[in-house]
Amino acid sequence: MSSLVSLILLPMLFGRPGAYGTAVLYKKKDDDSLVILKEINLHELNVSERQLAQNEVTNCLLIKMF
């Protein structure tokens, strides 16, 4: 985790590695809301898997907008 992220987030619960990475639950320091960050090592994925991971991020952003 970068130093900037550690200034605003506190790790709460570490998930187990899944098919495309590890999800970690954090609490935001400013308002105590909870967020989940999914850490994905793209270097370990083939082209098709990288595209699926990118699609997942895009879909999450679209959901967040609505």
Residue pairs with C-beta under 8 A, 6 or more apart in sequence:
1 9
1 11
7 29
8 28
8 29
8 30
9 26
9 27
9 28
9 29
9 35
9 37
10 26
10 27
10 29
11 24
11 25
11 26
12 25
12 26
12 27
12 34
13 24
13 25
14 22
14 24
14 25
15 22
15 23
15 24
15 25
16 22
20 38
20 40
20 45
20 49
20 52
20 53
20 56
21 38
21 39
21 40
21 41
21 53
22 38
22 39
23 36
23 37
23 38
23 39
24 36
24 37
24 38
24 39
25 34
25 35
25 36
26 34
26 35
26 36
26 37
27 33
27 34
27 35
28 34
28 35
40 53
42 50
42 53
45 53
